[in-house]
């Protein structure tokens, strides 16, 4: 696989970056075992408004 070095390099990079995601703004707490972030109620409300206002219908 020597000829596919550039492909291997490209696949090594993550496709999505969650560092600047909007949902990371107001994390109230995280679940202890899974480390899943729980957003604030305000963040959930804002996200719902954004989805409703930007829907295709």
DSSP file (Angstrom, degrees, kcal/mol; ACC not computed):
  #  RESIDUE AA STRUCTURE BP1 BP2  ACC     N-H-->O    O-->H-N    N-H-->O    O-->H-N    TCO  KAPPA ALPHA  PHI   PSI    X-CA   Y-CA   Z-CA
    1    1 A X    >         0   0    0      0, 0.0     3,-1.0     0, 0.0     0, 0.0   0.000 360.0 360.0 360.0  29.0    0.0    0.0    0.0
    2    2 A X  G >   +     0   0    0      1,-0.2     3,-0.9     2,-0.1     0, 0.0   0.821 360.0  58.1 -66.9 -30.8    2.9    2.3   -0.6
    3    3 A X  G 3  S+     0   0    0      1,-0.2     3,-0.3     2,-0.1    -1,-0.2   0.613  99.0  60.5 -77.0 -10.0    1.1    4.1   -3.4
    4    4 A X  G <>  +     0   0    0     -3,-1.0     4,-2.3     1,-0.2    -1,-0.2  -0.009  63.3 120.1-106.0  29.3   -1.8    5.1   -1.2
    5    5 A X  H <> S+     0   0    0     -3,-0.9     4,-2.1     1,-0.2    -1,-0.2   0.889  75.6  50.3 -61.4 -40.1    0.1    7.2    1.3
    6    6 A X  H  > S+     0   0    0     -3,-0.3     4,-2.3     1,-0.2    -1,-0.2   0.885 110.1  50.7 -68.0 -36.3   -1.9   10.3    0.6
    7    7 A X  H  > S+     0   0    0      2,-0.2     4,-2.4     1,-0.2    -1,-0.2   0.915 109.8  50.3 -65.3 -42.2   -5.2    8.5    1.0
    8    8 A X  H  X S+     0   0    0     -4,-2.3     4,-1.0     1,-0.2    -2,-0.2   0.889 110.8  49.6 -63.0 -39.2   -4.0    7.1    4.4
    9    9 A X  H  X S+     0   0    0     -4,-2.1     4,-0.7     1,-0.2     3,-0.4   0.920 111.2  49.0 -64.2 -43.9   -3.1   10.6    5.5
   10   10 A X  H >< S+     0   0    0     -4,-2.3     3,-0.9     1,-0.2    -2,-0.2   0.899 110.1  50.5 -63.8 -42.0   -6.4   11.9    4.5
   11   11 A X  H 3< S+     0   0    0     -4,-2.4    -1,-0.2     1,-0.2    -2,-0.2   0.701 100.3  65.3 -71.4 -18.8   -8.4    9.2    6.3
   12   12 A X  H 3< S+     0   0    0     -4,-1.0     2,-0.3    -3,-0.4    -1,-0.2   0.755  86.3  85.1 -74.9 -23.0   -6.4    9.7    9.5
   13   13 A X  S << S-     0   0    0     -3,-0.9     2,-0.1    -4,-0.7     0, 0.0  -0.588  88.5-112.4 -79.8 138.2   -7.9   13.3    9.9
   14   14 A X        -     0   0    0     -2,-0.3    -1,-0.1     1,-0.1    -2,-0.1  -0.421  16.1-147.1 -67.9 145.5  -11.3   13.5   11.6
   15   15 A X  S    S+     0   0    0     -4,-0.1     2,-0.4    -2,-0.1    -1,-0.1   0.888  80.0  45.8 -80.2 -41.7  -14.1   14.6    9.4
   16   16 A X        -     0   0    0      2,-0.0     2,-0.5     0, 0.0    -1,-0.1  -0.804  66.1-155.1-107.1 144.3  -16.1   16.5   12.0
   17   17 A X        +     0   0    0     -2,-0.4     3,-0.3     1,-0.1    -2,-0.0  -0.975  11.0 179.6-117.4 119.9  -14.8   19.0   14.6
   18   18 A X    >   +     0   0    0     -2,-0.5     3,-0.8     1,-0.2     6,-0.1   0.372  61.2  93.7 -98.7   3.0  -16.9   19.3   17.7
   19   19 A X  T 3  S+     0   0    0      1,-0.2    -1,-0.2     3,-0.0    -2,-0.0   0.869  96.6  31.8 -63.6 -36.4  -14.7   21.9   19.3
   20   20 A X  T 3  S+     0   0    0     -3,-0.3    -1,-0.2     3,-0.0    -2,-0.1   0.194  87.6 136.1-107.7  15.5  -16.7   24.8   18.0
   21   21 A X    X   -     0   0    0     -3,-0.8     3,-1.3     1,-0.1     4,-0.1  -0.335  58.7-129.7 -66.9 145.0  -20.1   23.2   17.9
   22   22 A X  G >  S+     0   0    0      1,-0.3     3,-1.6     2,-0.2     4,-0.3   0.834 103.9  63.0 -64.7 -32.8  -23.0   25.3   19.2
   23   23 A X  G 3  S+     0   0    0      1,-0.3    -1,-0.3     2,-0.1     3,-0.2   0.615  91.8  66.3 -72.2  -9.4  -24.2   22.6   21.5
   24   24 A X  G X  S+     0   0    0     -3,-1.3     3,-0.5     1,-0.2    -1,-0.3   0.500  79.5  88.3 -85.2  -2.8  -21.0   22.7   23.5
   25   25 A X  T <  S+     0   0    0     -3,-1.6     2,-0.4     1,-0.2    -1,-0.2   0.913  95.4  23.1 -65.6 -48.1  -21.7   26.2   24.8
   26   26 A X  T 3   +     0   0    0     -4,-0.3    14,-2.2    -3,-0.2     2,-0.6  -0.660  69.9 170.5-127.0  76.1  -23.7   25.6   27.9
   27   27 A X  E <   -A   39   0A   0     -3,-0.5    12,-0.2    -2,-0.4     3,-0.1  -0.770  11.9-171.7 -87.7 120.3  -23.0   22.2   29.3
   28   28 A X  E     -     0   0A   0     10,-2.2     2,-0.3    -2,-0.6    -1,-0.2   0.918  63.1 -27.9 -77.9 -44.6  -24.6   21.9   32.7
   29   29 A X  E     -A   38   0A   0      9,-1.3     9,-3.3     7,-0.0     2,-0.3  -0.945  56.1-122.9-158.8 174.1  -23.1   18.5   33.7
   30   30 A X  E     -A   37   0A   0     -2,-0.3     2,-0.2     7,-0.2     7,-0.2  -0.957  32.6-105.2-127.7 149.9  -21.8   15.3   32.3
   31   31 A X     >  -     0   0    0      5,-2.2     4,-1.8    -2,-0.3     5,-0.2  -0.545  32.2-132.1 -71.7 137.4  -22.8   11.7   33.0
   32   32 A X  T  4 S+     0   0    0     -2,-0.2    -1,-0.1     1,-0.2     0, 0.0   0.897  95.5  32.6 -64.5 -45.0  -20.2   10.1   35.2
   33   33 A X  T  4 S+     0   0    0      1,-0.1    -1,-0.2     3,-0.0    -2,-0.0   0.922 129.9  31.2 -81.4 -43.4  -19.7    6.8   33.4
   34   34 A X  T  4 S-     0   0    0      2,-0.1    -2,-0.2     0, 0.0    -1,-0.1   0.628  91.6-136.2 -92.2 -13.8  -20.2    7.7   29.8
   35   35 A X     <  +     0   0    0     -4,-1.8     2,-0.4     1,-0.2    -3,-0.1   0.816  44.6 162.3  60.7  32.8  -18.9   11.3   30.0
   36   36 A X        -     0   0    0     -5,-0.2    -5,-2.2     1,-0.0    -1,-0.2  -0.718  38.9-122.1 -84.2 127.8  -21.9   12.4   27.9
   37   37 A X  E     -A   30   0A   0     -2,-0.4     2,-0.6    -7,-0.2    -7,-0.2  -0.499  16.5-152.0 -74.2 137.8  -22.6   16.2   28.1
   38   38 A X  E     -A   29   0A   0     -9,-3.3   -10,-2.2    -2,-0.2    -9,-1.3  -0.949  18.1-141.9-108.0 115.2  -26.0   17.3   29.3
   39   39 A X  E     -A   27   0A   0     -2,-0.6   -12,-0.2   -12,-0.2   -15,-0.1  -0.268  21.8 -99.5 -75.2 163.1  -26.9   20.7   27.9
   40   40 A X     >  -     0   0    0    -14,-2.2     4,-1.8     1,-0.1     5,-0.2  -0.350  32.3-111.1 -73.4 162.1  -28.8   23.4   29.8
   41   41 A X  H  > S+     0   0    0      1,-0.2     4,-2.4     2,-0.2     5,-0.2   0.866 119.2  56.1 -62.8 -36.6  -32.5   23.9   29.2
   42   42 A X  H  > S+     0   0    0      1,-0.2     4,-2.6     2,-0.2    -1,-0.2   0.899 105.6  50.9 -62.3 -41.0  -31.8   27.2   27.5
   43   43 A X  H  > S+     0   0    0    -17,-0.2     4,-2.3     2,-0.2    -1,-0.2   0.893 110.2  49.2 -64.3 -39.7  -29.4   25.5   25.0
   44   44 A X  H  X S+     0   0    0     -4,-1.8     4,-2.2     2,-0.2    -2,-0.2   0.917 111.9  48.8 -65.0 -42.9  -32.1   22.9   24.2
   45   45 A X  H  X S+     0   0    0     -4,-2.4     4,-2.4     2,-0.2    -2,-0.2   0.922 112.1  48.4 -62.7 -45.1  -34.7   25.6   23.7
   46   46 A X  H  X S+     0   0    0     -4,-2.6     4,-2.3     1,-0.2    -1,-0.2   0.888 110.8  51.1 -63.2 -39.6  -32.4   27.7   21.4
   47   47 A X  H  X S+     0   0    0     -4,-2.3     4,-2.3     2,-0.2    -1,-0.2   0.901 109.9  49.7 -65.4 -40.0  -31.5   24.6   19.4
   48   48 A X  H  X S+     0   0    0     -4,-2.2     4,-2.7     2,-0.2    -2,-0.2   0.913 110.5  50.1 -65.6 -42.1  -35.2   23.8   18.9
   49   49 A X  H  X S+     0   0    0     -4,-2.4     4,-2.4     1,-0.2    -2,-0.2   0.916 110.5  50.2 -60.5 -42.7  -35.9   27.3   17.8
   50   50 A X  H  X S+     0   0    0     -4,-2.3     4,-1.4     2,-0.2    -2,-0.2   0.919 112.3  46.4 -63.4 -44.0  -33.0   27.2   15.3
   51   51 A X  H  < S+     0   0    0     -4,-2.3    -2,-0.2     1,-0.2    -1,-0.2   0.918 113.4  49.3 -65.0 -42.9  -34.2   23.9   13.8
   52   52 A X  H >< S+     0   0    0     -4,-2.7     3,-0.8     1,-0.2    -2,-0.2   0.882 113.5  45.6 -64.7 -38.2  -37.8   25.1   13.6
   53   53 A X  H 3< S+     0   0    0     -4,-2.4    -1,-0.2     1,-0.2    -2,-0.2   0.731 116.0  45.8 -78.9 -21.0  -36.9   28.4   11.9
   54   54 A X  T 3< S+     0   0    0     -4,-1.4    -1,-0.2    -5,-0.2    -2,-0.2   0.113  82.8 125.5-108.4  20.3  -34.5   26.7    9.4
   55   55 A X    <   -     0   0    0     -3,-0.8    -3,-0.0     1,-0.1    -4,-0.0  -0.387  66.1-123.7 -77.0 160.5  -36.7   23.8    8.3
   56   56 A X              0   0    0      1,-0.2    -1,-0.1    -2,-0.1    -3,-0.0   0.702 360.0 360.0 -78.9 -20.4  -37.4   23.2    4.6
   57   57 A X              0   0    0      0, 0.0    -1,-0.2     0, 0.0    -3,-0.0   0.487 360.0 360.0 -88.4 360.0  -41.2   23.4    4.9
